[in-house]
Each structure stands twice: as C-alpha cells, then as structure tokens.
Amino acid sequence: MPSLAYRKFIHNMVDVDRLISSHEKLSPNGSGKRGLGHITRSGVVMLCAAWELYVEDLLIECTKYLSNETFKPLDLPKPVQKHLAKRIRENKNELKLLELGGSGWREVYVTYCQNEVRAINTPKTTIIEPIYEKFIGLKELSNIWTVGGQYITDFVSVRGNIAHNGRSAPYINLCELVEYNDCIKLTAKEMDNQICDYIFNLVTATVQPWRKIR
C-alpha cells in the first residue's frame, strides 16, 4: 500500500472528481461559462486543500518512520541534526534537554515536525521545500515533480486569489480544473514513490516505509 498520507489524499480527491463530473453533466457540450464558475472555483479550493494536507501528512509520516528506524539522532541527515539543535537551543523550557535522554529524542523530533507543518498556511514550493530539508534532509523537493516548482506555486496562488476575491477572481474553466487535477495527482504520486526510496536509503531497515504506486 502507498503511504497513509497518499491514501487520505486519494480519499479527499473524490470531492474534486465529483465536482468535475457535476460540471460535465451540467454543461455536456462544454460551450460557454453557463454560470458554473462556482463549481470550478470550489474544485480548485478542494484540490489545493487535499494537496496541502498531503504534503503535511507525508512529512510527518516520514519523521515517524525515521525516528523508529534510526538508532540515534546523529544518524539523521545533517540538515535535520542542525535544525533540531537550533530548535532545542531556542526552546525556553530549561528541562527540554532532559527529554532527549534515551529514546526521548524521537518524540521531540516528531513533535517539532508536527508543530511546524501545521503552521503552514500556503503549500507553495518556497514554503514546502525548506521544511522537507529541515526534517528529512531532502534538498530541492521540486526536482521530483514533473510539473516543476513554479507550476505548484502558481496553482496555489490561483487558490489564494479565489479565497480572497471570491467571484471576482479570474474565471476557471473546466479544462483548467481538469489540468490542475491531473497534475496535482501526478505530483503526489511522484512524491510518494521517490520519497519512499529516499527515506528507506537513509536507514538500515529491511522493510520499506510503504509500497510504491504502480
């Protein structure tokens, strides 16, 4: 099976697919706007929400796997070690260091990741890439994506425009929504497969974190 994050992503994508299907039924010949902008705008918003949740959940899932399969924090990638050390130095709780004893570092590692990813308010490339490097050491995440980093950033900006301007935002036609839908699905699949290999190669475990999507 693919990652838990991907399975949730596919579940959430059902709403987007249904919106596309509804639009096609209401405008079978695809001609004219026919006052269906509310459907395509809703599709973009739901699609971006599914994407945002996926990239957050996947990173947390990765840190849980690495924390379980790594013997000590010094075995984590260097960027991860540096970020954790920085966070601990900045922590005002004087007892935080005591939590690192034994296997305590594992919970600290995962908790820091959970807190930081949940603070993401826009899943643009410039936001996602640094946090993936901080917590799993993966540099230039967008190199995995066939569509490229700018495409994802532009897509999220379209969602932001809709969220802030509502009906005044530029019209989204069905073809645009279908393209976004296909590209985001492809990007999530690429991430799931390649990050599976990436984090598996960081540890000495014999069992992969999840199965790749065929």
Kinemage of the C-alpha trace (Angstrom):
@kinemage 1
@onewidth
@group {chain A} dominant
@subgroup {mainchain}
@vectorlist {calphas} color= white
{ca met a 1} P 0.000 0.000 0.000
{ca pro a 2} L 1.154 3.590 -0.565
{ca ser a 3} L 1.694 5.965 2.344
{ca leu a 4} L -1.132 6.751 4.730
{ca ala a 5} L -0.858 10.345 3.544
{ca tyr a 6} L -1.434 9.303 -0.064
{ca arg a 7} L -4.405 7.131 0.818
{ca lys a 8} L -6.004 10.075 2.620
{ca phe a 9} L -5.162 12.280 -0.366
{ca ile a 10} L -6.983 9.936 -2.759
{ca his a 11} L -9.969 9.856 -0.394
{ca asn a 12} L -10.107 13.666 -0.353
{ca met a 13} L -9.764 13.841 -4.122
{ca val a 14} L -13.165 12.176 -4.512
{ca asp a 15} L -14.808 15.560 -3.911
{ca val a 16} L -12.792 17.177 -6.700
{ca asp a 17} L -13.621 14.367 -9.116
{ca arg a 18} L -17.306 14.702 -8.258
{ca leu a 19} L -17.241 18.455 -8.889
{ca ile a 20} L -15.693 17.839 -12.306
{ca ser a 21} L -18.332 15.213 -13.048
{ca ser a 22} L -21.112 17.568 -11.962
{ca his a 23} L -19.799 20.318 -14.227
{ca glu a 24} L -19.680 17.923 -17.188
{ca lys a 25} L -23.293 16.880 -16.597
{ca leu a 26} L -24.496 20.487 -16.334
{ca ser a 27} L -22.559 21.563 -19.417
{ca pro a 28} L -22.304 18.426 -21.587
{ca asn a 29} L -21.112 20.220 -24.728
{ca gly a 30} L -18.588 22.342 -22.822
{ca ser a 31} L -19.655 25.538 -24.532
{ca gly a 32} L -19.884 28.835 -22.662
{ca lys a 33} L -19.471 29.601 -18.989
{ca arg a 34} L -23.107 28.750 -18.167
{ca gly a 35} L -22.760 30.221 -14.659
{ca leu a 36} L -20.765 27.251 -13.397
{ca gly a 37} L -17.779 29.158 -12.047
{ca his a 38} L -18.803 28.232 -8.513
{ca ile a 39} L -18.105 24.589 -9.347
{ca thr a 40} L -14.664 25.133 -10.855
{ca arg a 41} L -13.668 27.572 -8.102
{ca ser a 42} L -14.773 25.045 -5.487
{ca gly a 43} L -12.775 22.374 -7.315
{ca val a 44} L -9.584 24.439 -7.125
{ca val a 45} L -10.095 25.141 -3.413
{ca met a 46} L -10.771 21.475 -2.585
{ca leu a 47} L -7.845 20.324 -4.719
{ca cys a 48} L -5.434 22.704 -3.017
{ca ala a 49} L -6.707 21.637 0.406
{ca ala a 50} L -6.051 17.985 -0.466
{ca trp a 51} L -2.563 18.877 -1.717
{ca glu a 52} L -1.728 20.879 1.415
{ca leu a 53} L -2.880 18.113 3.731
{ca tyr a 54} L -0.929 15.539 1.726
{ca val a 55} L 2.432 17.320 1.870
{ca glu a 56} L 1.965 17.919 5.610
{ca asp a 57} L 0.899 14.364 6.447
{ca leu a 58} L 3.617 12.815 4.292
{ca leu a 59} L 6.388 14.707 6.051
{ca ile a 60} L 5.074 13.720 9.477
{ca glu a 61} L 4.847 10.107 8.313
{ca cys a 62} L 8.464 10.288 7.152
{ca thr a 63} L 9.704 11.612 10.504
{ca lys a 64} L 7.857 8.855 12.343
{ca tyr a 65} L 9.500 6.250 10.131
{ca leu a 66} L 12.965 7.767 10.536
{ca ser a 67} L 12.554 8.121 14.300
{ca asn a 68} L 11.645 4.444 14.580
{ca glu a 69} L 14.340 3.161 12.237
{ca thr a 70} L 17.220 5.413 13.340
{ca phe a 71} L 19.350 4.369 16.311
{ca lys a 72} L 20.429 7.851 17.408
{ca pro a 73} L 19.800 11.456 16.279
{ca leu a 74} L 23.328 11.762 14.914
{ca asp a 75} L 22.329 9.204 12.281
{ca leu a 76} L 19.789 11.633 10.825
{ca pro a 77} L 20.803 13.747 7.796
{ca lys a 78} L 22.988 16.735 8.686
{ca pro a 79} L 20.338 19.379 7.852
{ca val a 80} L 17.957 17.621 10.246
{ca gln a 81} L 20.552 17.483 13.023
{ca lys a 82} L 21.267 21.189 12.619
{ca his a 83} L 17.614 22.182 12.652
{ca leu a 84} L 16.810 20.099 15.740
{ca ala a 85} L 19.831 21.503 17.556
{ca lys a 86} L 18.724 25.036 16.680
{ca arg a 87} L 15.161 24.416 17.868
{ca ile a 88} L 16.372 22.954 21.161
{ca arg a 89} L 18.736 25.888 21.768
{ca glu a 90} L 15.867 28.302 21.171
{ca asn a 91} L 13.489 26.438 23.459
{ca lys a 92} L 12.836 28.433 26.634
{ca asn a 93} L 11.974 25.317 28.609
{ca glu a 94} L 15.119 24.565 30.603
{ca leu a 95} L 14.050 20.939 31.008
{ca lys a 96} L 13.807 20.282 27.262
{ca leu a 97} L 17.278 18.705 27.152
{ca leu a 98} L 16.158 16.118 29.706
{ca glu a 99} L 13.531 14.920 27.231
{ca leu a 100} L 16.295 13.872 24.853
{ca gly a 101} L 17.611 11.121 27.124
{ca gly a 102} L 17.316 7.558 25.836
{ca ser a 103} L 14.691 7.450 23.114
{ca gly a 104} L 13.194 10.806 24.104
{ca trp a 105} L 14.738 12.493 21.064
{ca arg a 106} L 12.341 10.542 18.839
{ca glu a 107} L 9.253 12.161 20.303
{ca val a 108} L 10.917 15.595 20.268
{ca tyr a 109} L 11.805 15.144 16.582
{ca val a 110} L 8.294 14.149 15.521
{ca thr a 111} L 6.628 16.787 17.690
{ca tyr a 112} L 8.749 19.599 16.240
{ca cys a 113} L 7.800 18.413 12.763
{ca gln a 114} L 4.096 18.240 13.594
{ca asn a 115} L 4.135 21.739 15.045
{ca glu a 116} L 5.952 23.280 12.101
{ca val a 117} L 3.968 21.634 9.320
{ca arg a 118} L 0.647 22.501 10.942
{ca ala a 119} L 1.744 26.133 10.887
{ca ile a 120} L 1.956 26.073 7.073
{ca asn a 121} L -0.672 28.393 5.659
{ca thr a 122} L 0.151 28.071 1.974
{ca pro a 123} L 1.592 24.942 0.314
{ca lys a 124} L 3.740 26.809 -2.216
{ca thr a 125} L 7.062 25.376 -3.328
{ca thr a 126} L 9.027 28.063 -1.483
{ca ile a 127} L 7.341 27.004 1.769
{ca ile a 128} L 7.368 23.233 1.281
{ca glu a 129} L 10.965 22.741 0.113
{ca pro a 130} L 12.717 24.249 3.171
{ca ile a 131} L 10.645 22.300 5.675
{ca tyr a 132} L 11.300 18.993 3.895
{ca glu a 133} L 15.018 19.733 4.031
{ca lys a 134} L 14.813 20.633 7.729
{ca phe a 135} L 13.079 17.418 8.762
{ca ile a 136} L 14.219 14.709 6.334
{ca gly a 137} L 17.235 16.366 4.719
{ca leu a 138} L 15.754 16.294 1.204
{ca lys a 139} L 17.022 19.235 -0.833
{ca glu a 140} L 15.133 20.742 -3.778
{ca leu a 141} L 11.985 18.677 -3.421
{ca ser a 142} L 10.581 20.197 -6.610
{ca asn a 143} L 13.152 18.264 -8.665
{ca ile a 144} L 10.901 15.266 -8.073
{ca trp a 145} L 7.927 16.963 -9.716
{ca thr a 146} L 7.459 16.656 -13.473
{ca val a 147} L 5.398 19.866 -13.474
{ca gly a 148} L 8.155 21.804 -11.686
{ca gly a 149} L 8.125 24.025 -8.643
{ca gln a 150} L 6.755 27.148 -10.339
{ca tyr a 151} L 3.656 25.288 -11.507
{ca ile a 152} L 2.763 24.324 -7.941
{ca thr a 153} L 3.362 27.858 -6.695
{ca asp a 154} L 1.192 29.316 -9.463
{ca phe a 155} L -1.589 26.816 -8.732
{ca val a 156} L -1.609 27.691 -5.032
{ca ser a 157} L -1.715 31.369 -5.974
{ca val a 158} L -4.868 30.692 -8.018
{ca arg a 159} L -6.433 29.153 -4.912
{ca gly a 160} L -5.378 32.181 -2.870
{ca asn a 161} L -6.941 34.522 -5.406
{ca ile a 162} L -10.235 32.646 -5.160
{ca ala a 163} L -10.116 32.620 -1.359
{ca his a 164} L -9.529 36.377 -1.175
{ca asn a 165} L -11.644 37.586 -4.073
{ca gly a 166} L -14.411 35.006 -4.451
{ca arg a 167} L -16.470 35.552 -7.624
{ca ser a 168} L -14.229 38.479 -8.563
{ca ala a 169} L -11.299 36.126 -9.111
{ca pro a 170} L -10.477 35.215 -12.739
{ca tyr a 171} L -12.819 32.598 -14.181
{ca ile a 172} L -11.601 28.988 -14.035
{ca asn a 173} L -12.892 26.871 -16.895
{ca leu a 174} L -13.347 23.118 -16.737
{ca cys a 175} L -10.253 22.367 -18.830
{ca glu a 176} L -8.106 24.317 -16.379
{ca leu a 177} L -9.569 22.481 -13.399
{ca val a 178} L -9.051 19.101 -15.088
{ca glu a 179} L -5.427 20.000 -15.836
{ca tyr a 180} L -4.798 21.075 -12.248
{ca asn a 181} L -6.460 17.886 -11.035
{ca asp a 182} L -4.302 15.646 -13.236
{ca cys a 183} L -1.072 17.486 -12.419
{ca ile a 184} L -1.568 17.504 -8.659
{ca lys a 185} L -2.436 13.810 -8.688
{ca leu a 186} L 0.709 13.082 -10.701
{ca thr a 187} L 2.851 15.198 -8.362
{ca ala a 188} L 1.549 13.428 -5.261
{ca lys a 189} L 2.235 10.039 -6.860
{ca glu a 190} L 5.780 11.077 -7.792
{ca met a 191} L 6.424 12.303 -4.256
{ca asp a 192} L 5.091 9.134 -2.670
{ca asn a 193} L 7.254 6.863 -4.782
{ca gln a 194} L 10.505 8.807 -4.717
{ca ile a 195} L 10.394 9.833 -1.073
{ca cys a 196} L 9.729 6.197 -0.197
{ca asp a 197} L 13.078 5.315 -1.765
{ca tyr a 198} L 14.810 8.358 -0.299
{ca ile a 199} L 13.991 7.751 3.366
{ca phe a 200} L 14.444 3.969 3.025
{ca asn a 201} L 18.011 4.599 1.852
{ca leu a 202} L 18.683 6.709 4.945
{ca val a 203} L 18.240 3.781 7.339
{ca thr a 204} L 19.343 0.171 7.713
{ca ala a 205} L 15.807 -1.200 7.890
{ca thr a 206} L 14.800 -4.121 5.691
{ca val a 207} L 11.186 -3.019 5.319
{ca gln a 208} L 10.268 -0.015 3.202
{ca pro a 209} L 8.101 2.694 4.794
{ca trp a 210} L 5.296 1.913 2.331
{ca arg a 211} L 4.801 0.347 -1.075
{ca lys a 212} L 5.320 2.381 -4.206
{ca ile a 213} L 2.403 3.145 -6.521
{ca arg a 214} L 2.442 1.307 -9.827
